[in-house]
Amino acid sequence: MADNKTIHFIPPLPPKREKRVGIYCRVSTNSAEQLKSLAAQVSALTRLTAANPKWLLVDVYIDIASSKTGSSRKEFTRMLQDCKSRDIEIILTKSISRFGRDTVEVLDALNQLRILGVRVIFEQEVLDTADTDNDLMISIIESIAQAENESRSDNIKWGIKQRAAQGTSKLYNRKCYGYKNDVDGSLIIDDEEAKNVQLIFDFYLQGKSIIGIIEELEKLGIKSPTGKDKWSKRTIDVMLSNEKYIGIVRLLNSGKYEAHYISEDNKPSIISDEQFKAVQIEKANRSNVIKGEDGNQRKNKKYSSKRK
């Protein structure tokens, strides 16, 4: 007679989660975009931990840099302490750039963790310290860091050029003597300083030398842009050639870039175009350097206002 007893099949017990895992995440600012990135880091690494039946998530360590805390990494320090206490055996992190602020810091931390026997997994680079020779790991990290620095530099340069080309660069509103910024950051004329700028241009066209202009400013008690009683010759010379006083701003004109950008009628003018051009002609006439076929040559005599 057949046995009609019900048979119950008991599934095998799930493997015991033996490896204690810590997740480390870091963002460089507390902006909305960076906090969104932080949430994505935590979510992705938590799922990665849960997918391994032998891993047990013990803690999540999060560092958020801000203008108040600066470069403090309290959570990173706490994580290292937990590793020393044998509470953490594996660290999961998004990438090498999130693990440390620079190559030296990353390598120092990895060396400490290697001595403690703690395994570090970089999810983005698919790097696992348990499977990688120490010298090779150092070489890989240094190469990645160099590539990231070059990429970051290229991105910064590209951004500067784009903002210059679009007319949105803040450098267009960089103030100089005679101007100030309004509440929106735009340049407006500083009436008191603008009078002094006009005075300097007038003095020059009246035949006064730069030293003579400085003497006149000191007699009038007009302080320099830095608030000093004494004006420098360099300050006066640069002011007399500053196109911003006629509403023109040039960006990326240092020779480091393949193109430069000119914004005309960019700001309210302090000096008229005619007076500015007259000053440039006068400066060329007074210069003791002339350009010849064989290169720059110096005149025999320097300009002196006493001979006028």
C-alpha positions in Angstrom: 0.0 0.0 0.0 1.4 3.4 -1.0 2.4 5.8 1.7 0.2 8.9 1.3 2.2 11.0 3.8 2.8 14.6 2.7 6.5 15.3 2.0 7.8 18.7 2.8 11.0 19.8 1.0 13.0 22.2 3.2 15.2 24.6 1.2 18.8 24.9 2.1 19.7 27.6 4.5 21.1 30.7 2.9 24.8 31.0 3.2 25.9 32.9 6.3 27.0 36.4 5.5 30.5 36.3 6.9 32.4 39.2 5.3 31.7 42.5 7.1 31.5 45.3 4.5 31.7 49.1 4.8 30.7 51.5 2.1 32.6 54.8 1.7 31.3 57.7 -0.3 32.5 61.3 -0.7 31.5 64.4 -2.5 33.5 67.6 -2.8 30.6 70.1 -2.2 27.2 70.1 -0.6 25.5 71.4 -3.8 22.3 69.8 -5.0 24.0 68.1 -7.9 26.7 66.7 -5.6 24.2 65.4 -3.1 22.3 63.7 -5.9 25.6 62.0 -6.9 26.1 61.0 -3.3 22.6 59.3 -3.2 23.5 57.4 -6.4 26.8 56.2 -5.0 25.2 54.9 -1.8 22.4 53.2 -3.7 24.7 51.5 -6.2 27.1 50.2 -3.6 24.3 49.0 -1.4 22.9 46.9 -4.2 26.3 45.6 -5.0 26.7 44.5 -1.4 23.3 42.9 -1.3 24.0 40.9 -4.5 26.8 39.0 -2.8 25.3 36.4 -0.4 28.5 36.3 1.7 28.7 40.0 2.4 27.1 41.8 5.3 26.7 45.5 5.2 27.9 46.9 8.6 28.1 50.6 8.0 28.0 53.4 5.5 30.6 56.2 5.8 29.8 59.5 4.1 32.0 62.6 3.9 30.6 65.9 2.5 33.1 68.8 2.1 31.8 72.3 2.6 33.1 75.8 3.0 32.8 75.4 6.8 34.4 72.0 7.2 36.9 72.4 4.5 38.8 69.2 3.7 37.9 67.4 7.0 37.2 63.7 6.5 35.8 62.6 9.8 33.9 59.6 8.4 37.0 58.3 6.6 39.0 58.5 9.8 36.1 56.6 11.6 36.2 54.0 8.9 39.9 53.4 9.3 39.4 53.1 13.1 36.7 50.5 12.5 39.1 48.6 10.2 41.7 48.6 13.0 39.0 47.3 15.4 38.4 44.4 12.9 34.8 45.6 12.4 35.3 46.0 8.7 36.9 43.5 6.3 35.9 44.9 2.9 35.5 48.5 1.8 33.4 49.3 -1.2 33.9 52.7 -2.9 32.8 54.3 -6.1 36.2 55.3 -7.5 39.7 56.2 -6.7 38.9 59.9 -7.0 36.2 59.4 -4.3 38.5 57.5 -2.0 41.1 60.2 -1.6 41.7 63.8 -2.5 45.0 63.1 -4.2 47.3 60.2 -5.1 49.5 60.4 -2.0 46.4 60.2 0.3 45.0 57.2 -1.6 48.3 55.3 -1.6 48.8 56.0 2.1 45.3 54.8 3.1 45.7 51.7 0.9 49.0 50.9 2.6 47.4 51.1 6.0 44.5 48.9 4.9 46.8 46.3 3.3 48.7 45.9 6.6 45.3 45.4 8.4 44.3 42.8 5.8 41.3 44.9 4.6 40.2 44.5 1.0 39.3 47.6 -1.0 37.1 47.4 -4.1 36.8 50.4 -6.5 33.6 49.8 -8.4 34.1 52.2 -11.3 37.7 51.1 -12.1 36.9 47.4 -11.4 39.9 47.2 -9.1 40.2 44.9 -6.2 43.2 45.1 -3.9 42.8 41.4 -3.1 43.5 40.5 -6.7 46.1 43.1 -7.6 49.8 43.2 -6.8 50.8 46.2 -4.6 53.3 47.7 -7.1 50.8 47.2 -10.0 48.1 48.9 -7.9 50.4 51.9 -7.3 51.2 52.2 -11.0 47.5 52.0 -11.9 46.4 54.6 -9.4 49.2 57.0 -10.5 48.2 56.6 -14.1 44.5 57.1 -13.4 45.2 60.2 -11.3 47.4 61.7 -14.0 44.7 61.0 -16.6 42.0 62.6 -14.4 44.2 65.7 -13.8 44.7 66.1 -17.6 41.0 65.7 -18.3 40.1 68.1 -15.5 42.5 70.7 -16.9 41.1 70.3 -20.4 37.6 70.6 -19.1 38.5 73.8 -17.2 40.1 75.3 -20.3 37.2 74.4 -22.5 34.8 75.9 -20.0 36.8 79.2 -19.9 36.7 79.4 -23.7 33.0 78.6 -23.9 32.1 81.3 -21.4 34.3 83.8 -23.1 32.8 83.0 -26.5 29.2 83.2 -25.2 29.9 86.5 -23.4 29.0 84.9 -20.0 32.4 84.9 -18.5 32.6 86.7 -15.1 36.0 88.0 -16.3 34.1 90.5 -18.4 32.9 92.1 -15.1 36.3 92.0 -13.4 36.6 95.5 -11.9 39.5 97.8 -12.2 40.2 101.3 -10.8 37.3 103.6 -11.9 34.6 100.8 -11.7 32.8 98.9 -9.1 30.3 95.9 -9.1 26.6 96.4 -8.5 24.4 93.9 -6.6 24.2 91.7 -9.7 28.0 91.6 -10.2 27.9 93.9 -13.3 30.4 96.7 -13.7 29.2 100.3 -13.1 31.2 103.5 -12.9 32.6 104.6 -9.6 32.2 108.3 -10.0 34.9 109.4 -7.6 37.5 107.1 -9.0 36.4 107.8 -12.6 37.2 111.5 -12.1 40.8 110.5 -11.1 41.1 108.2 -14.2 40.0 111.2 -16.4 42.5 113.4 -14.6 45.4 111.0 -15.3 44.6 110.9 -19.0 44.3 114.7 -19.1 47.6 115.1 -17.4 49.3 112.8 -19.8 48.0 114.6 -22.9 49.1 117.9 -21.3 52.6 116.6 -21.6 53.3 115.4 -18.1 55.5 112.3 -17.7 54.3 109.4 -15.6 56.5 110.6 -12.7 55.0 114.0 -13.2 51.5 112.6 -13.0 52.4 110.8 -9.8 53.6 114.0 -8.2 50.4 115.8 -9.2 48.2 113.0 -7.7 50.2 113.2 -4.4 49.8 117.0 -4.3 46.0 116.5 -4.6 46.0 113.8 -1.9 44.6 111.2 -4.3 45.4 107.7 -3.0 46.4 104.8 -5.2 44.0 101.9 -6.1 45.5 100.0 -3.1 44.9 102.9 -0.7 48.5 104.0 -0.6 49.7 107.6 -0.7 52.4 106.7 -3.3 51.3 105.6 -6.8 53.6 103.2 -8.8 54.7 104.0 -12.3 53.5 100.6 -13.4 49.9 101.4 -12.2 49.7 104.6 -14.2 51.3 103.0 -17.3 48.7 100.1 -17.3 45.8 102.5 -16.7 46.8 104.6 -19.7 46.6 101.5 -21.9 43.5 99.9 -20.4 40.9 99.4 -23.1 38.2 98.8 -20.4 38.0 102.6 -20.0 36.5 102.8 -23.5 34.2 99.8 -23.1 36.4 97.1 -24.6 37.3 93.9 -22.8 39.8 91.3 -24.2 39.9 87.7 -22.8 42.4 84.9 -23.4 44.8 87.2 -25.0 47.9 85.9 -23.3 49.1 83.7 -26.2 48.3 80.4 -24.3 45.1 80.1 -26.3 44.6 79.7 -30.1 42.0 82.4 -30.1 41.1 85.4 -28.0 37.7 87.2 -27.5 36.9 90.9 -27.7 33.7 92.4 -26.2 33.1 95.9 -27.5 30.8 98.4 -25.9 30.9 96.0 -23.0 30.9 98.5 -20.1 30.1 102.2 -19.7 33.1 104.2 -20.9 35.1 106.6 -18.7 37.4 107.8 -21.5 36.3 108.8 -25.0 37.7 106.8 -28.0 39.4 109.9 -29.3 41.2 110.7 -26.1 42.3 107.0 -25.6 43.7 106.9 -29.2 45.5 110.2 -28.6 47.1 108.8 -25.5 48.3 105.6 -27.3 49.8 107.7 -30.1 51.6 109.9 -27.5 52.9 106.8 -25.6 54.3 105.5 -28.9 56.0 108.8 -29.6 57.5 109.0 -26.1 58.7 105.4 -26.1 62.5 105.1 -26.2 62.1 101.7 -28.0 61.6 101.7 -31.8 61.1 98.6 -34.0 63.5 98.3 -36.8 64.3 95.6 -39.4 66.9 94.1 -37.1 64.5 94.1 -34.1 63.9 96.5 -31.2 66.3 99.4 -30.8 66.5 102.1 -28.2 66.4 105.9 -28.9 69.3 108.0 -27.8 67.1 110.1 -25.6 64.3 109.4 -23.2 61.1 111.5 -23.0 61.2 114.3 -20.5 58.3 116.7 -19.7 60.9 119.4 -18.9 61.8 119.7 -22.6 58.2 120.4 -23.7 
